[in-house]
């Protein structure tokens, strides 16, 4: 109940790689998808600012 359903090989490795690359581009602010608000971790954001996927807590 209210758990997860895992289905092996539902998404191809090529698709996962494509999604990962696009996510990294969004995190580096190379692209700005319409309707997407990026939420960064405040504690990391106050340190040296280098946009990366590890700073994103929500999108």
PyMOL Python script that loads the backbone (N, CA, C, O; Angstrom):
from pymol import cmd

cmd.read_pdbstr("""\
ATOM      1  N   UNK A   1       0.835  -1.178   0.000  1.00  0.00           N
ATOM      2  CA  UNK A   1       0.000   0.000   0.000  1.00  0.00           C
ATOM      3  C   UNK A   1       0.882   1.245   0.000  1.00  0.00           C
ATOM      4  O   UNK A   1       1.794   1.365   0.817  1.00  0.00           O
ATOM      5  N   UNK A   2       0.606   2.171  -0.921  1.00  0.00           N
ATOM      6  CA  UNK A   2       1.374   3.409  -1.049  1.00  0.00           C
ATOM      7  C   UNK A   2       2.863   3.140  -1.210  1.00  0.00           C
ATOM      8  O   UNK A   2       3.694   3.901  -0.714  1.00  0.00           O
ATOM      9  N   UNK A   3       3.195   2.069  -1.895  1.00  0.00           N
ATOM     10  CA  UNK A   3       4.599   1.722  -2.098  1.00  0.00           C
ATOM     11  C   UNK A   3       5.016   1.986  -3.530  1.00  0.00           C
ATOM     12  O   UNK A   3       4.470   2.859  -4.205  1.00  0.00           O
ATOM     13  N   UNK A   4       5.977   1.229  -3.975  1.00  0.00           N
ATOM     14  CA  UNK A   4       6.502   1.381  -5.318  1.00  0.00           C
ATOM     15  C   UNK A   4       6.308   0.091  -6.097  1.00  0.00           C
ATOM     16  O   UNK A   4       6.320  -1.001  -5.529  1.00  0.00           O
ATOM     17  N   UNK A   5       6.132   0.228  -7.385  1.00  0.00           N
ATOM     18  CA  UNK A   5       6.066  -0.910  -8.285  1.00  0.00           C
ATOM     19  C   UNK A   5       7.304  -0.836  -9.162  1.00  0.00           C
ATOM     20  O   UNK A   5       7.519   0.166  -9.844  1.00  0.00           O
ATOM     21  N   UNK A   6       8.113  -1.872  -9.156  1.00  0.00           N
ATOM     22  CA  UNK A   6       9.345  -1.892  -9.935  1.00  0.00           C
ATOM     23  C   UNK A   6       9.192  -2.908 -11.052  1.00  0.00           C
ATOM     24  O   UNK A   6       8.879  -4.075 -10.813  1.00  0.00           O
ATOM     25  N   UNK A   7       9.420  -2.447 -12.280  1.00  0.00           N
ATOM     26  CA  UNK A   7       9.337  -3.331 -13.440  1.00  0.00           C
ATOM     27  C   UNK A   7      10.676  -3.261 -14.162  1.00  0.00           C
ATOM     28  O   UNK A   7      11.035  -2.226 -14.724  1.00  0.00           O
ATOM     29  N   UNK A   8      11.414  -4.372 -14.141  1.00  0.00           N
ATOM     30  CA  UNK A   8      12.729  -4.415 -14.780  1.00  0.00           C
ATOM     31  C   UNK A   8      12.612  -4.153 -16.279  1.00  0.00           C
ATOM     32  O   UNK A   8      11.681  -4.609 -16.943  1.00  0.00           O
ATOM     33  N   UNK A   9      13.590  -3.403 -16.789  1.00  0.00           N
ATOM     34  CA  UNK A   9      13.734  -3.131 -18.224  1.00  0.00           C
ATOM     35  C   UNK A   9      12.545  -2.399 -18.832  1.00  0.00           C
ATOM     36  O   UNK A   9      12.336  -2.469 -20.043  1.00  0.00           O
ATOM     37  N   UNK A  10      11.768  -1.703 -18.022  1.00  0.00           N
ATOM     38  CA  UNK A  10      10.639  -0.938 -18.547  1.00  0.00           C
ATOM     39  C   UNK A  10      11.141   0.253 -19.366  1.00  0.00           C
ATOM     40  O   UNK A  10      10.557   0.606 -20.390  1.00  0.00           O
ATOM     41  N   UNK A  11      12.235   0.866 -18.899  1.00  0.00           N
ATOM     42  CA  UNK A  11      12.844   2.005 -19.589  1.00  0.00           C
ATOM     43  C   UNK A  11      14.222   1.564 -20.062  1.00  0.00           C
ATOM     44  O   UNK A  11      14.999   1.002 -19.289  1.00  0.00           O
ATOM     45  N   UNK A  12      14.520   1.816 -21.321  1.00  0.00           N
ATOM     46  CA  UNK A  12      15.800   1.368 -21.879  1.00  0.00           C
ATOM     47  C   UNK A  12      16.967   2.167 -21.298  1.00  0.00           C
ATOM     48  O   UNK A  12      16.789   3.290 -20.825  1.00  0.00           O
ATOM     49  N   UNK A  13      18.151   1.581 -21.340  1.00  0.00           N
ATOM     50  CA  UNK A  13      19.361   2.268 -20.875  1.00  0.00           C
ATOM     51  C   UNK A  13      19.593   3.548 -21.671  1.00  0.00           C
ATOM     52  O   UNK A  13      20.040   4.553 -21.117  1.00  0.00           O
ATOM     53  N   UNK A  14      19.293   3.517 -22.958  1.00  0.00           N
ATOM     54  CA  UNK A  14      19.469   4.701 -23.804  1.00  0.00           C
ATOM     55  C   UNK A  14      18.556   5.836 -23.343  1.00  0.00           C
ATOM     56  O   UNK A  14      18.978   6.991 -23.302  1.00  0.00           O
ATOM     57  N   UNK A  15      17.309   5.517 -22.996  1.00  0.00           N
ATOM     58  CA  UNK A  15      16.384   6.544 -22.503  1.00  0.00           C
ATOM     59  C   UNK A  15      16.849   7.106 -21.164  1.00  0.00           C
ATOM     60  O   UNK A  15      16.803   8.316 -20.945  1.00  0.00           O
ATOM     61  N   UNK A  16      17.295   6.230 -20.273  1.00  0.00           N
ATOM     62  CA  UNK A  16      17.782   6.693 -18.968  1.00  0.00           C
ATOM     63  C   UNK A  16      18.958   7.637 -19.150  1.00  0.00           C
ATOM     64  O   UNK A  16      19.030   8.671 -18.486  1.00  0.00           O
ATOM     65  N   UNK A  17      19.873   7.298 -20.036  1.00  0.00           N
ATOM     66  CA  UNK A  17      21.029   8.167 -20.298  1.00  0.00           C
ATOM     67  C   UNK A  17      20.578   9.504 -20.872  1.00  0.00           C
ATOM     68  O   UNK A  17      21.108  10.550 -20.498  1.00  0.00           O
ATOM     69  N   UNK A  18      19.605   9.478 -21.776  1.00  0.00           N
ATOM     70  CA  UNK A  18      19.084  10.716 -22.371  1.00  0.00           C
ATOM     71  C   UNK A  18      18.440  11.591 -21.297  1.00  0.00           C
ATOM     72  O   UNK A  18      18.652  12.803 -21.288  1.00  0.00           O
ATOM     73  N   UNK A  19      17.663  11.000 -20.398  1.00  0.00           N
ATOM     74  CA  UNK A  19      17.030  11.751 -19.306  1.00  0.00           C
ATOM     75  C   UNK A  19      18.081  12.321 -18.358  1.00  0.00           C
ATOM     76  O   UNK A  19      17.952  13.455 -17.898  1.00  0.00           O
ATOM     77  N   UNK A  20      19.129  11.532 -18.061  1.00  0.00           N
ATOM     78  CA  UNK A  20      20.185  11.982 -17.154  1.00  0.00           C
ATOM     79  C   UNK A  20      20.921  13.186 -17.729  1.00  0.00           C
ATOM     80  O   UNK A  20      21.186  14.155 -17.018  1.00  0.00           O
ATOM     81  N   UNK A  21      21.250  13.124 -19.010  1.00  0.00           N
ATOM     82  CA  UNK A  21      21.948  14.230 -19.673  1.00  0.00           C
ATOM     83  C   UNK A  21      21.082  15.484 -19.661  1.00  0.00           C
ATOM     84  O   UNK A  21      21.579  16.575 -19.382  1.00  0.00           O
ATOM     85  N   UNK A  22      19.805  15.342 -19.957  1.00  0.00           N
ATOM     86  CA  UNK A  22      18.903  16.498 -19.952  1.00  0.00           C
ATOM     87  C   UNK A  22      18.759  17.074 -18.546  1.00  0.00           C
ATOM     88  O   UNK A  22      18.738  18.294 -18.381  1.00  0.00           O
ATOM     89  N   UNK A  23      18.659  16.212 -17.527  1.00  0.00           N
ATOM     90  CA  UNK A  23      18.567  16.673 -16.142  1.00  0.00           C
ATOM     91  C   UNK A  23      19.811  17.460 -15.755  1.00  0.00           C
ATOM     92  O   UNK A  23      19.703  18.505 -15.113  1.00  0.00           O
ATOM     93  N   UNK A  24      20.983  16.979 -16.131  1.00  0.00           N
ATOM     94  CA  UNK A  24      22.225  17.692 -15.828  1.00  0.00           C
ATOM     95  C   UNK A  24      22.255  19.050 -16.525  1.00  0.00           C
ATOM     96  O   UNK A  24      22.728  20.027 -15.944  1.00  0.00           O
ATOM     97  N   UNK A  25      21.760  19.126 -17.755  1.00  0.00           N
ATOM     98  CA  UNK A  25      21.707  20.409 -18.474  1.00  0.00           C
ATOM     99  C   UNK A  25      20.785  21.392 -17.764  1.00  0.00           C
ATOM    100  O   UNK A  25      21.089  22.582 -17.686  1.00  0.00           O
ATOM    101  N   UNK A  26      19.665  20.904 -17.250  1.00  0.00           N
ATOM    102  CA  UNK A  26      18.739  21.758 -16.501  1.00  0.00           C
ATOM    103  C   UNK A  26      19.415  22.249 -15.227  1.00  0.00           C
ATOM    104  O   UNK A  26      19.303  23.425 -14.879  1.00  0.00           O
ATOM    105  N   UNK A  27      20.113  21.362 -14.531  1.00  0.00           N
ATOM    106  CA  UNK A  27      20.789  21.732 -13.278  1.00  0.00           C
ATOM    107  C   UNK A  27      21.883  22.762 -13.504  1.00  0.00           C
ATOM    108  O   UNK A  27      22.112  23.622 -12.653  1.00  0.00           O
ATOM    109  N   UNK A  28      22.560  22.682 -14.640  1.00  0.00           N
ATOM    110  CA  UNK A  28      23.615  23.657 -14.956  1.00  0.00           C
ATOM    111  C   UNK A  28      23.042  24.937 -15.565  1.00  0.00           C
ATOM    112  O   UNK A  28      23.783  25.851 -15.927  1.00  0.00           O
ATOM    113  N   UNK A  29      21.706  24.989 -15.671  1.00  0.00           N
ATOM    114  CA  UNK A  29      20.979  26.130 -16.227  1.00  0.00           C
ATOM    115  C   UNK A  29      21.350  26.421 -17.681  1.00  0.00           C
ATOM    116  O   UNK A  29      21.330  27.573 -18.117  1.00  0.00           O
ATOM    117  N   UNK A  30      21.686  25.373 -18.421  1.00  0.00           N
ATOM    118  CA  UNK A  30      21.934  25.511 -19.853  1.00  0.00           C
ATOM    119  C   UNK A  30      20.620  25.604 -20.617  1.00  0.00           C
ATOM    120  O   UNK A  30      20.564  26.192 -21.697  1.00  0.00           O
ATOM    121  N   UNK A  31      19.569  25.026 -20.057  1.00  0.00           N
ATOM    122  CA  UNK A  31      18.221  25.107 -20.624  1.00  0.00           C
ATOM    123  C   UNK A  31      17.261  25.451 -19.497  1.00  0.00           C
ATOM    124  O   UNK A  31      17.519  25.134 -18.336  1.00  0.00           O
ATOM    125  N   UNK A  32      16.150  26.101 -19.841  1.00  0.00           N
ATOM    126  CA  UNK A  32      15.130  26.453 -18.853  1.00  0.00           C
ATOM    127  C   UNK A  32      13.771  26.012 -19.378  1.00  0.00           C
ATOM    128  O   UNK A  32      13.101  26.770 -20.079  1.00  0.00           O
ATOM    129  N   UNK A  33      13.357  24.788 -19.045  1.00  0.00           N
ATOM    130  CA  UNK A  33      12.061  24.297 -19.512  1.00  0.00           C
ATOM    131  C   UNK A  33      10.914  25.149 -18.968  1.00  0.00           C
ATOM    132  O   UNK A  33      10.922  25.545 -17.802  1.00  0.00           O
ATOM    133  N   UNK A  34       9.937  25.421 -19.817  1.00  0.00           N
ATOM    134  CA  UNK A  34       8.776  26.204 -19.399  1.00  0.00           C
ATOM    135  C   UNK A  34       8.010  25.482 -18.299  1.00  0.00           C
ATOM    136  O   UNK A  34       7.819  24.267 -18.362  1.00  0.00           O
ATOM    137  N   UNK A  35       7.576  26.224 -17.298  1.00  0.00           N
ATOM    138  CA  UNK A  35       6.762  25.663 -16.231  1.00  0.00           C
ATOM    139  C   UNK A  35       7.534  24.884 -15.188  1.00  0.00           C
ATOM    140  O   UNK A  35       6.925  24.271 -14.312  1.00  0.00           O
ATOM    141  N   UNK A  36       8.855  24.888 -15.254  1.00  0.00           N
ATOM    142  CA  UNK A  36       9.662  24.142 -14.291  1.00  0.00           C
ATOM    143  C   UNK A  36      10.351  25.109 -13.343  1.00  0.00           C
ATOM    144  O   UNK A  36      11.045  26.029 -13.775  1.00  0.00           O
ATOM    145  N   UNK A  37      10.155  24.894 -12.045  1.00  0.00           N
ATOM    146  CA  UNK A  37      10.844  25.707 -11.046  1.00  0.00           C
ATOM    147  C   UNK A  37      11.873  24.811 -10.366  1.00  0.00           C
ATOM    148  O   UNK A  37      11.531  23.752  -9.840  1.00  0.00           O
ATOM    149  N   UNK A  38      13.116  25.232 -10.377  1.00  0.00           N
ATOM    150  CA  UNK A  38      14.196  24.464  -9.787  1.00  0.00           C
ATOM    151  C   UNK A  38      14.373  24.866  -8.335  1.00  0.00           C
ATOM    152  O   UNK A  38      14.505  26.053  -8.035  1.00  0.00           O
ATOM    153  N   UNK A  39      14.378  23.898  -7.431  1.00  0.00           N
ATOM    154  CA  UNK A  39      14.560  24.160  -6.001  1.00  0.00           C
ATOM    155  C   UNK A  39      15.943  23.660  -5.607  1.00  0.00           C
ATOM    156  O   UNK A  39      16.243  22.473  -5.735  1.00  0.00           O
ATOM    157  N   UNK A  40      16.779  24.570  -5.130  1.00  0.00           N
ATOM    158  CA  UNK A  40      18.137  24.188  -4.739  1.00  0.00           C
ATOM    159  C   UNK A  40      18.244  24.088  -3.229  1.00  0.00           C
ATOM    160  O   UNK A  40      17.510  24.755  -2.500  1.00  0.00           O
ATOM    161  N   UNK A  41      19.154  23.258  -2.768  1.00  0.00           N
ATOM    162  CA  UNK A  41      19.409  23.097  -1.338  1.00  0.00           C
ATOM    163  C   UNK A  41      20.030  24.390  -0.815  1.00  0.00           C
ATOM    164  O   UNK A  41      21.099  24.792  -1.275  1.00  0.00           O
ATOM    165  N   UNK A  42      19.371  25.041   0.139  1.00  0.00           N
ATOM    166  CA  UNK A  42      19.807  26.343   0.646  1.00  0.00           C
ATOM    167  C   UNK A  42      21.186  26.254   1.282  1.00  0.00           C
ATOM    168  O   UNK A  42      22.006  27.149   1.079  1.00  0.00           O
ATOM    169  N   UNK A  43      21.463  25.212   2.040  1.00  0.00           N
ATOM    170  CA  UNK A  43      22.759  25.102   2.711  1.00  0.00           C
ATOM    171  C   UNK A  43      23.899  24.997   1.708  1.00  0.00           C
ATOM    172  O   UNK A  43      24.978  25.541   1.940  1.00  0.00           O
ATOM    173  N   UNK A  44      23.675  24.309   0.606  1.00  0.00           N
ATOM    174  CA  UNK A  44      24.700  24.211  -0.434  1.00  0.00           C
ATOM    175  C   UNK A  44      24.748  25.509  -1.225  1.00  0.00           C
ATOM    176  O   UNK A  44      25.824  25.954  -1.625  1.00  0.00           O
ATOM    177  N   UNK A  45      23.603  26.111  -1.451  1.00  0.00           N
ATOM    178  CA  UNK A  45      23.530  27.347  -2.226  1.00  0.00           C
ATOM    179  C   UNK A  45      24.294  28.489  -1.593  1.00  0.00           C
ATOM    180  O   UNK A  45      24.760  29.382  -2.301  1.00  0.00           O
ATOM    181  N   UNK A  46      24.437  28.484  -0.267  1.00  0.00           N
ATOM    182  CA  UNK A  46      25.167  29.554   0.417  1.00  0.00           C
ATOM    183  C   UNK A  46      26.672  29.327   0.380  1.00  0.00           C
ATOM    184  O   UNK A  46      27.438  30.237   0.696  1.00  0.00           O
ATOM    185  N   UNK A  47      27.102  28.145   0.005  1.00  0.00           N
ATOM    186  CA  UNK A  47      28.529  27.874  -0.125  1.00  0.00           C
ATOM    187  C   UNK A  47      28.973  28.330  -1.511  1.00  0.00           C
ATOM    188  O   UNK A  47      28.255  29.075  -2.177  1.00  0.00           O
ATOM    189  N   UNK A  48      30.137  27.893  -1.944  1.00  0.00           N
ATOM    190  CA  UNK A  48      30.601  28.271  -3.282  1.00  0.00           C
ATOM    191  C   UNK A  48      29.587  27.763  -4.300  1.00  0.00           C
ATOM    192  O   UNK A  48      29.255  26.578  -4.313  1.00  0.00           O
ATOM    193  N   UNK A  49      29.103  28.649  -5.141  1.00  0.00           N
ATOM    194  CA  UNK A  49      28.021  28.317  -6.069  1.00  0.00           C
ATOM    195  C   UNK A  49      28.568  27.723  -7.353  1.00  0.00           C
ATOM    196  O   UNK A  49      29.189  28.420  -8.154  1.00  0.00           O
ATOM    197  N   UNK A  50      28.340  26.450  -7.543  1.00  0.00           N
ATOM    198  CA  UNK A  50      28.638  25.759  -8.786  1.00  0.00           C
ATOM    199  C   UNK A  50      27.407  24.923  -9.102  1.00  0.00           C
ATOM    200  O   UNK A  50      27.187  23.892  -8.467  1.00  0.00           O
ATOM    201  N   UNK A  51      26.593  25.349 -10.079  1.00  0.00           N
ATOM    202  CA  UNK A  51      25.364  24.606 -10.368  1.00  0.00           C
ATOM    203  C   UNK A  51      25.659  23.152 -10.746  1.00  0.00           C
ATOM    204  O   UNK A  51      26.459  22.886 -11.643  1.00  0.00           O
ATOM    205  N   UNK A  52      25.012  22.226 -10.059  1.00  0.00           N
ATOM    206  CA  UNK A  52      25.143  20.810 -10.394  1.00  0.00           C
ATOM    207  C   UNK A  52      23.901  20.075  -9.910  1.00  0.00           C
ATOM    208  O   UNK A  52      23.090  20.628  -9.166  1.00  0.00           O
ATOM    209  N   UNK A  53      23.759  18.823 -10.338  1.00  0.00           N
ATOM    210  CA  UNK A  53      22.560  18.068  -9.988  1.00  0.00           C
ATOM    211  C   UNK A  53      22.473  17.744  -8.502  1.00  0.00           C
ATOM    212  O   UNK A  53      21.378  17.467  -8.011  1.00  0.00           O
ATOM    213  N   UNK A  54      23.580  17.767  -7.769  1.00  0.00           N
ATOM    214  CA  UNK A  54      23.551  17.441  -6.341  1.00  0.00           C
ATOM    215  C   UNK A  54      22.903  18.546  -5.521  1.00  0.00           C
ATOM    216  O   UNK A  54      22.506  18.309  -4.380  1.00  0.00           O
ATOM    217  N   UNK A  55      22.787  19.746  -6.076  1.00  0.00           N
ATOM    218  CA  UNK A  55      22.164  20.862  -5.370  1.00  0.00           C
ATOM    219  C   UNK A  55      20.651  20.863  -5.508  1.00  0.00           C
ATOM    220  O   UNK A  55      19.969  21.529  -4.729  1.00  0.00           O
ATOM    221  N   UNK A  56      20.114  20.143  -6.467  1.00  0.00           N
ATOM    222  CA  UNK A  56      18.684  20.180  -6.756  1.00  0.00           C
ATOM    223  C   UNK A  56      17.947  19.223  -5.832  1.00  0.00           C
ATOM    224  O   UNK A  56      18.241  18.029  -5.784  1.00  0.00           O
ATOM    225  N   UNK A  57      16.976  19.775  -5.095  1.00  0.00           N
ATOM    226  CA  UNK A  57      16.180  18.919  -4.222  1.00  0.00           C
ATOM    227  C   UNK A  57      14.795  18.668  -4.805  1.00  0.00           C
ATOM    228  O   UNK A  57      14.171  17.652  -4.497  1.00  0.00           O
ATOM    229  N   UNK A  58      14.305  19.581  -5.643  1.00  0.00           N
ATOM    230  CA  UNK A  58      13.003  19.420  -6.300  1.00  0.00           C
ATOM    231  C   UNK A  58      13.071  20.071  -7.666  1.00  0.00           C
ATOM    232  O   UNK A  58      13.836  21.009  -7.890  1.00  0.00           O
ATOM    233  N   UNK A  59      12.262  19.561  -8.569  1.00  0.00           N
ATOM    234  CA  UNK A  59      12.112  20.223  -9.865  1.00  0.00           C
ATOM    235  C   UNK A  59      10.708  20.010 -10.355  1.00  0.00           C
ATOM    236  O   UNK A  59      10.353  20.482 -11.435  1.00  0.00           O
TER     237      UNK A  59
END
""", "prot")
cmd.dss("prot")
cmd.show_as("cartoon", "prot")
cmd.util.cbc("prot")
cmd.orient("prot")
